[in-house]
């Protein structure tokens, strides 16, 4: 890899050498060849998300994934008569609710415990009680815990009530099969540096054209105006409104080709799932237990409870693992002490084996250090 460590996070993540090599040249944002590359990326993403459908389009948006989420929230809800419903069981659902509040968008938040899957029946009841709701937003893979929410049932419920469905698939798209046409998703949001295995710098929105074309004039931001970005890309054959991250776009194009070479999203899902199952079983044998039950766990990232040993500290554990060549993530939930390990990126089952060997060695070091203190 020519990197000091393997990133076991939900993104940015470890990328292939060929993805990184794609960024070694400089490119012009106005060049025809570059704009044609942007158009090819849009077409490839459509083929992944809605094969055979002509109902959708793709809009690329500068910035981190959060910028793309905010571009949707700030651009698709009408200034008059719009009200957002946010189904939330983690930090990223809460972030959407915070965006709506900041933008002065009327919002109703349905919250579940961070360890509880969102309940479509509860959503149905709340929507019946609040007939003025116009849009629903939900996070597919809530990386606070690794929870996978039931978007098929939730989107079906939204459509039952005639509501626009917005899905934050930031850390799941490209790693879990999602057909946005079948699921009747109106806006799906993801990022270059997640399961497609590119690098940070832009996100993308898969949008139903009939819904997006209603949104002209809705935007509450100049630079994050989703409709204006779409209009520019359509009218000028792939041009972005403002300076685009050319190097990142080139890397993403390479990453899309590598996804195809691996066998597409289904094949990548198989690899990620194998990584995750091997990780959970190996960590269990070493005394670390997963936070979530298997039926609600995604193959994207896994939260682990702190072990019972009183002397365990995440800072020490993290530092020792980093010296062994692995970087993991701290916990994010409030009720329990956890840390997280990502299963995505240029990571294979043999890498998980190496990680487990390192965790065993680090745990042994910690025990020996404790004995010396005694």
C-alpha positions as CSV (number, residue, x, y, z in Angstrom):
1,X,0.0,0.0,0.0
2,X,2.9,2.4,0.7
3,X,0.9,3.7,3.6
4,X,1.9,3.7,7.3
5,X,-1.4,2.0,8.3
6,X,-4.6,0.4,7.1
7,X,-7.6,2.6,7.6
8,X,-10.4,0.6,9.2
9,X,-12.9,3.4,9.3
10,X,-16.2,4.3,7.5
11,X,-14.3,6.7,5.2
12,X,-12.0,8.1,4.3
13,X,-10.7,4.6,3.8
14,X,-7.8,2.7,2.4
15,X,-7.8,2.9,-1.4
16,X,-5.9,1.0,-4.1
17,X,-2.6,2.2,-5.5
18,X,-4.2,2.7,-8.9
19,X,-6.9,5.0,-7.5
20,X,-4.2,7.1,-5.8
21,X,-2.1,7.1,-9.0
22,X,-5.1,8.6,-10.9
23,X,-4.5,11.8,-9.0
24,X,-0.8,12.3,-10.1
25,X,-1.7,14.6,-13.1
26,X,-3.3,18.0,-13.2
27,X,-6.5,18.5,-15.2
28,X,-8.5,21.5,-16.4
29,X,-12.1,21.9,-15.3
30,X,-13.2,23.4,-18.7
31,X,-11.6,20.7,-20.8
32,X,-14.0,18.7,-23.0
33,X,-12.3,15.4,-22.1
34,X,-12.7,16.1,-18.4
35,X,-16.4,17.0,-18.8
36,X,-16.9,13.8,-20.8
37,X,-15.4,11.9,-17.9
38,X,-17.9,13.6,-15.6
39,X,-20.7,12.5,-17.8
40,X,-19.4,9.0,-17.9
41,X,-19.3,8.9,-14.1
42,X,-22.9,10.1,-14.0
43,X,-23.9,7.4,-16.4
44,X,-22.0,4.7,-14.5
45,X,-23.7,5.7,-11.2
46,X,-27.1,5.5,-12.8
47,X,-26.4,2.1,-14.1
48,X,-25.5,1.0,-10.6
49,X,-28.5,2.5,-8.9
50,X,-31.3,2.3,-11.4
51,X,-30.4,-0.1,-14.2
52,X,-32.7,0.3,-17.2
53,X,-34.6,3.2,-15.8
54,X,-34.8,6.6,-17.4
55,X,-36.5,8.3,-14.4
56,X,-33.3,9.4,-12.6
57,X,-30.4,11.7,-13.0
58,X,-27.1,12.1,-11.1
59,X,-25.8,15.4,-9.7
60,X,-22.2,15.7,-8.3
61,X,-21.6,18.2,-5.5
62,X,-18.3,19.5,-4.2
63,X,-17.4,19.0,-0.5
64,X,-17.8,16.2,2.0
65,X,-20.8,13.9,2.1
66,X,-22.5,16.2,4.6
67,X,-22.4,19.0,2.0
68,X,-24.4,16.7,-0.4
69,X,-26.9,15.9,2.3
70,X,-27.4,19.6,3.1
71,X,-27.7,20.4,-0.6
72,X,-30.7,18.1,-0.7
73,X,-32.3,19.2,2.5
74,X,-31.8,22.9,1.6
75,X,-32.9,22.5,-2.0
76,X,-35.8,20.1,-2.4
77,X,-38.3,21.2,0.3
78,X,-40.5,24.2,-0.7
79,X,-40.2,27.4,1.3
80,X,-43.9,27.4,1.8
81,X,-45.9,24.4,2.8
82,X,-43.0,22.0,3.1
83,X,-42.4,20.0,6.3
84,X,-39.7,17.3,6.8
85,X,-40.0,14.1,8.8
86,X,-36.6,12.7,10.0
87,X,-36.5,9.1,11.1
88,X,-33.5,9.0,13.5
89,X,-31.5,6.4,15.5
90,X,-28.0,7.9,15.5
91,X,-25.8,10.9,15.0
92,X,-26.3,11.2,11.3
93,X,-30.0,11.2,11.5
94,X,-29.6,13.9,14.2
95,X,-27.4,15.8,11.8
96,X,-30.2,16.0,9.2
97,X,-32.6,17.2,11.9
98,X,-30.0,19.9,12.9
99,X,-29.7,21.0,9.2
100,X,-33.5,21.4,9.0
101,X,-33.6,23.4,12.2
102,X,-30.7,25.6,11.0
103,X,-32.4,26.2,7.7
104,X,-35.7,27.1,9.4
105,X,-37.4,24.1,7.7
106,X,-40.4,22.8,9.8
107,X,-39.3,19.3,11.0
108,X,-40.7,16.4,13.0
109,X,-38.1,14.0,14.4
110,X,-39.0,10.4,15.2
111,X,-36.2,9.0,17.4
112,X,-35.3,5.4,18.4
113,X,-32.6,4.3,20.7
114,X,-29.2,4.1,19.0
115,X,-29.3,0.3,19.4
116,X,-32.9,-0.1,18.0
117,X,-33.8,-0.4,14.3
118,X,-36.3,2.2,13.0
119,X,-39.9,0.9,13.0
120,X,-41.9,1.3,9.8
121,X,-45.2,0.8,11.7
122,X,-44.3,3.7,14.1
123,X,-43.4,5.9,11.1
124,X,-46.8,5.0,9.5
125,X,-48.7,6.0,12.6
126,X,-46.8,9.3,12.9
127,X,-47.4,10.2,9.2
128,X,-51.1,9.5,9.7
129,X,-51.1,11.9,12.6
130,X,-49.2,14.6,10.7
131,X,-50.7,14.8,7.2
132,X,-48.8,18.1,6.5
133,X,-45.5,16.1,6.2
134,X,-44.2,16.5,2.6
135,X,-40.7,14.9,2.8
136,X,-39.2,12.0,4.8
137,X,-35.4,11.6,5.4
138,X,-33.8,8.4,6.7
139,X,-30.2,7.1,7.1
140,X,-29.7,3.7,5.6
141,X,-26.5,2.6,7.4
142,X,-26.2,4.6,10.6
143,X,-22.5,4.5,11.2
144,X,-22.9,5.6,14.8
145,X,-23.3,1.9,15.5
146,X,-23.3,0.1,12.2
147,X,-27.1,-0.2,12.2
148,X,-28.8,-1.1,8.9
149,X,-32.2,0.5,8.8
150,X,-35.1,-1.1,6.7
151,X,-35.3,1.5,3.9
152,X,-37.4,-0.7,1.7
153,X,-40.3,-0.7,4.2
154,X,-39.7,2.9,5.2
155,X,-39.8,4.2,1.6
156,X,-42.9,2.1,0.9
157,X,-44.5,3.8,3.9
158,X,-43.5,7.2,2.6
159,X,-45.0,6.5,-0.8
160,X,-48.2,5.2,0.8
161,X,-48.6,8.7,2.2
162,X,-47.6,10.5,-1.0
163,X,-44.3,11.7,0.6
164,X,-41.0,12.4,-1.1
165,X,-38.4,9.9,0.1
166,X,-34.8,11.0,0.9
167,X,-32.3,8.3,1.7
168,X,-28.8,9.1,3.2
169,X,-26.9,6.1,1.8
170,X,-23.6,7.7,2.5
171,X,-21.8,4.6,3.8
172,X,-23.9,1.9,2.1
173,X,-24.2,2.8,-1.6
174,X,-21.8,0.7,-3.6
175,X,-21.4,-1.8,-0.8
176,X,-25.0,-3.0,-0.4
177,X,-27.3,-3.5,-3.5
178,X,-29.9,-0.7,-3.7
179,X,-32.3,-0.3,-6.7
180,X,-33.6,3.2,-6.2
181,X,-36.4,2.7,-8.8
182,X,-37.7,-0.4,-7.2
183,X,-37.6,1.2,-3.8
184,X,-39.2,4.4,-5.1
185,X,-36.5,6.6,-3.6
186,X,-36.7,10.2,-4.8
187,X,-33.2,11.4,-3.6
188,X,-30.4,9.1,-2.6
189,X,-27.1,10.7,-1.3
190,X,-23.7,9.2,-1.1
191,X,-20.0,10.1,-1.2
192,X,-16.9,9.4,-3.3
193,X,-14.9,8.1,-0.3
194,X,-17.1,5.4,0.9
195,X,-18.0,2.0,-0.7
196,X,-17.0,3.1,-4.2
197,X,-13.5,3.4,-2.7
198,X,-12.5,6.8,-4.0
199,X,-11.0,9.7,-2.0
200,X,-12.7,12.6,-0.2
201,X,-13.8,15.7,-2.2
202,X,-17.3,15.3,-3.5
203,X,-20.6,13.6,-3.0
204,X,-23.4,12.7,-5.4
205,X,-27.1,12.7,-5.5
206,X,-29.2,10.2,-7.4
207,X,-32.5,12.1,-8.0
208,X,-35.8,11.3,-9.6
209,X,-36.0,13.9,-12.4
210,X,-39.7,14.6,-12.0
211,X,-39.1,15.6,-8.4
212,X,-35.8,17.5,-8.9
213,X,-37.3,19.6,-11.7
214,X,-39.9,20.9,-9.2
215,X,-37.2,22.3,-7.1
216,X,-36.1,25.4,-9.1
217,X,-36.1,28.4,-6.7
218,X,-36.4,26.3,-3.5
219,X,-32.7,26.5,-2.5
220,X,-31.7,28.2,0.7
221,X,-28.0,28.3,-0.4
222,X,-26.1,29.6,-3.4
223,X,-23.3,27.1,-3.6
224,X,-25.4,24.1,-2.5
225,X,-28.3,24.7,-4.9
226,X,-29.0,21.2,-6.1
227,X,-31.3,22.2,-9.0
228,X,-28.8,24.8,-10.3
229,X,-26.0,22.3,-10.2
230,X,-28.1,19.8,-12.1
231,X,-29.2,22.4,-14.7
232,X,-25.5,23.4,-15.3
233,X,-24.4,19.8,-15.7
234,X,-27.3,19.1,-18.1
235,X,-26.9,22.2,-20.2
236,X,-23.1,22.2,-20.4
237,X,-22.4,18.5,-20.8
238,X,-20.9,17.7,-17.4
239,X,-19.6,21.2,-16.3
240,X,-19.8,22.1,-12.6
241,X,-21.0,25.5,-11.5
242,X,-17.9,26.2,-9.4
243,X,-14.4,24.7,-9.4
244,X,-14.6,21.0,-9.3
245,X,-12.2,18.6,-7.5
246,X,-10.6,17.4,-10.7
247,X,-8.0,15.0,-9.1
248,X,-10.7,13.4,-6.9
249,X,-13.0,13.0,-9.9
250,X,-10.2,11.2,-11.8
251,X,-9.7,8.9,-8.8
252,X,-13.4,8.2,-8.5
253,X,-13.6,7.3,-12.2
254,X,-10.8,4.8,-11.6
255,X,-12.6,3.5,-8.5
256,X,-15.7,2.9,-10.5
257,X,-13.8,0.8,-13.0
258,X,-12.3,-1.2,-10.2
259,X,-15.7,-1.8,-8.7
260,X,-16.9,-3.2,-12.1
261,X,-13.8,-5.3,-12.3
262,X,-14.5,-6.8,-8.9
263,X,-17.9,-8.0,-10.1
264,X,-20.0,-5.0,-9.1
265,X,-21.9,-4.1,-6.0
266,X,-23.0,-7.7,-5.3
267,X,-19.4,-9.0,-5.3
268,X,-18.2,-6.1,-3.1
269,X,-21.0,-6.8,-0.7
270,X,-19.8,-10.4,-0.4
271,X,-16.3,-9.3,0.4
272,X,-17.5,-6.7,3.0
273,X,-19.8,-9.2,4.6
274,X,-17.0,-11.8,4.8
275,X,-14.8,-9.1,6.4
276,X,-17.4,-8.3,9.0
277,X,-18.3,-11.8,9.9
278,X,-14.7,-12.8,10.3
279,X,-14.0,-9.7,12.4
280,X,-16.9,-10.2,14.8
281,X,-16.1,-13.9,15.3
282,X,-12.4,-13.2,15.8
283,X,-13.0,-10.3,18.2
284,X,-15.4,-12.4,20.2
285,X,-12.7,-15.0,20.7
286,X,-10.4,-12.3,22.0
287,X,-13.0,-11.0,24.5
288,X,-14.6,-8.1,22.5
289,X,-18.4,-8.3,21.8
290,X,-20.3,-6.5,19.1
291,X,-22.8,-3.9,20.2
292,X,-25.6,-4.9,17.8
293,X,-27.5,-8.1,17.2
294,X,-26.6,-9.8,13.9
295,X,-30.0,-9.1,12.3
296,X,-29.5,-5.3,12.5
297,X,-25.8,-5.2,11.8
298,X,-24.5,-3.8,8.5
299,X,-21.3,-5.1,6.7
300,X,-20.0,-1.6,6.7
301,X,-18.7,-0.9,10.3
302,X,-19.0,-2.7,13.6
303,X,-19.2,-1.2,17.1
304,X,-17.6,-3.2,19.9
305,X,-18.2,-2.9,23.6
306,X,-15.2,-2.1,25.8
307,X,-14.0,-5.3,27.5
308,X,-14.6,-5.9,31.2
309,X,-11.0,-5.2,32.2
310,X,-11.0,-2.1,34.2
311,X,-7.7,-0.9,32.9
312,X,-8.9,-0.8,29.2
313,X,-8.6,2.6,27.6
314,X,-9.4,3.3,24.0
315,X,-6.5,5.8,23.7
316,X,-4.0,3.2,24.6
317,X,-5.7,0.5,22.5
318,X,-5.8,2.8,19.5
319,X,-2.2,3.9,19.9
320,X,-0.9,0.3,20.2
321,X,-2.9,-0.8,17.1
322,X,-1.7,2.1,15.1
323,X,1.9,1.1,15.8
324,X,0.9,-2.4,14.5
325,X,-0.3,-0.7,11.2
326,X,-4.1,-0.4,11.8
327,X,-6.2,2.7,12.5
328,X,-9.7,2.2,14.0
329,X,-12.5,4.6,15.1
330,X,-13.7,5.8,18.5
331,X,-17.2,5.1,19.7
332,X,-20.1,7.6,19.1
333,X,-23.0,6.4,21.2
334,X,-23.8,8.0,24.5
335,X,-25.2,5.1,26.5
336,X,-22.3,2.6,26.4
337,X,-18.5,2.7,25.9
338,X,-17.7,1.5,22.4
339,X,-15.1,1.7,19.6
340,X,-15.7,0.9,15.9
341,X,-13.9,-1.0,13.2
342,X,-14.7,-0.4,9.6
343,X,-15.0,-3.3,7.1
344,X,-14.9,-1.4,3.9
345,X,-12.3,0.0,1.5
346,X,-9.4,-1.9,0.0
347,X,-9.6,-4.4,2.8
348,X,-9.8,-8.1,2.4
349,X,-10.3,-11.1,4.7
350,X,-6.6,-11.6,5.1
351,X,-6.3,-8.1,6.3
352,X,-8.9,-8.9,9.0
353,X,-6.7,-11.9,10.0
354,X,-3.7,-9.6,10.4
355,X,-5.8,-7.2,12.4
356,X,-7.0,-10.0,14.8
357,X,-3.4,-11.1,15.3
358,X,-2.5,-7.5,16.1
359,X,-5.4,-7.1,18.6
360,X,-4.3,-10.4,20.3
361,X,-0.8,-9.0,20.6
362,X,-2.0,-5.6,21.9
363,X,-4.2,-7.3,24.5
364,X,-1.3,-9.4,25.7
365,X,0.9,-6.2,26.0
366,X,-1.8,-4.5,28.0
367,X,-2.1,-7.5,30.4
368,X,1.7,-7.6,30.9
369,X,1.8,-3.8,31.5
370,X,-1.0,-4.2,34.2
371,X,1.0,-7.0,35.9
372,X,4.1,-4.8,36.1
373,X,2.0,-2.0,37.7
374,X,0.8,-4.5,40.4
